[in-house]
């Protein structure tokens, strides 16, 4: 089953400590399970489904699990040796790394 990037982005951006977002592989929908200690809400039916069918519900990463710098560095490491790789490896060092990386991607048409 495919999942739309927009669905993943929405789940990650809307994540909070009060809710854990999951992708339901059976329906293709995103579901959110509230933390009852924080929200006071209990969804026993969803909690039971998640526990009893662990392969069905895939947790989305929290905003704390996504490391933008590591994603850029991994991308650069996967590039073939050459000018683009060398330039981007230098671009992600120091202040302004995200802007330089984005500009380098555009310049080398790696989008």
TORNU-432409 format. One line per field, with one value per residue (C-alpha): residue in three letters; x, y, z. Coordinates in steps of 0.2 Angstrom, whole numbers, always signed. Example, Ala and Ser with C-alpha at 12.3 -4.5 7.8 and 13.67 -1.06 7.14 Angstrom:
<filos>
rest: ALA, SER
east: +62, +68
north: -22, -5
up: +39, +36
</filos>
This chain:
<filos>
rest: UNK, UNK, UNK, UNK, UNK, UNK, UNK, UNK, UNK, UNK, UNK, UNK, UNK, UNK, UNK, UNK, UNK, UNK, UNK, UNK, UNK, UNK, UNK, UNK, UNK, UNK, UNK, UNK, UNK, UNK, UNK, UNK, UNK, UNK, UNK, UNK, UNK, UNK, UNK, UNK, UNK, UNK, UNK, UNK, UNK, UNK, UNK, UNK, UNK, UNK, UNK, UNK, UNK, UNK, UNK, UNK, UNK, UNK, UNK, UNK, UNK, UNK, UNK, UNK, UNK, UNK, UNK, UNK, UNK, UNK, UNK, UNK, UNK, UNK, UNK, UNK, UNK, UNK, UNK, UNK, UNK, UNK, UNK, UNK, UNK, UNK, UNK, UNK, UNK, UNK, UNK, UNK, UNK, UNK, UNK, UNK, UNK, UNK, UNK, UNK, UNK, UNK, UNK, UNK, UNK, UNK, UNK, UNK, UNK, UNK, UNK
east: +0, +6, +5, +5, +19, +6, -1, +15, +20, +3, +5, +22, +18, +3, +11, +11, +15, -4, -7, +3, -1, -2, -5, -18, -12, -29, -39, -25, -30, -21, -27, -22, -22, -23, -12, -25, -13, -12, -29, -40, -47, -48, -51, -51, -56, -42, -29, -35, -33, -16, -10, -18, -14, +4, +8, -8, -4, +13, +18, +22, +38, +37, +44, +58, +63, +66, +83, +84, +103, +105, +93, +103, +119, +112, +107, +124, +132, +121, +126, +139, +156, +157, +155, +137, +142, +157, +148, +133, +145, +152, +136, +129, +142, +140, +127, +115, +117, +98, +98, +114, +108, +92, +101, +113, +99, +91, +108, +112, +94, +93, +75
north: +0, +17, +32, +50, +61, +75, +62, +59, +77, +81, +67, +73, +91, +89, +77, +81, +73, +71, +60, +46, +46, +29, +24, +10, -1, -9, +7, +19, +32, +40, +38, +46, +38, +50, +49, +47, +54, +70, +72, +62, +54, +35, +26, +8, +1, +9, +5, -13, -14, -7, -19, -34, -31, -23, -25, -16, +1, +9, +23, +39, +47, +61, +78, +73, +58, +67, +75, +86, +88, +69, +67, +80, +71, +54, +61, +68, +52, +43, +54, +48, +56, +72, +91, +90, +79, +89, +105, +99, +91, +108, +117, +107, +113, +128, +141, +143, +124, +122, +137, +132, +114, +119, +131, +117, +105, +117, +122, +104, +100, +86, +90
up: +0, -4, +7, +1, +6, +12, +24, +32, +33, +41, +54, +58, +59, +69, +81, +100, +116, +119, +103, +94, +75, +66, +48, +47, +33, +31, +28, +22, +34, +48, +66, +82, +99, +113, +129, +143, +156, +146, +138, +149, +133, +131, +115, +121, +104, +95, +109, +108, +89, +90, +103, +95, +77, +78, +59, +54, +63, +59, +70, +62, +68, +81, +77, +89, +79, +63, +61, +46, +47, +47, +32, +22, +27, +22, +5, +1, +6, -7, -21, -34, -32, -41, -40, -34, -19, -15, -15, -5, +8, +11, +10, +25, +37, +49, +50, +35, +30, +26, +14, +5, +4, -4, -16, -21, -24, -36, -44, -48, -52, -39, -34
</filos>
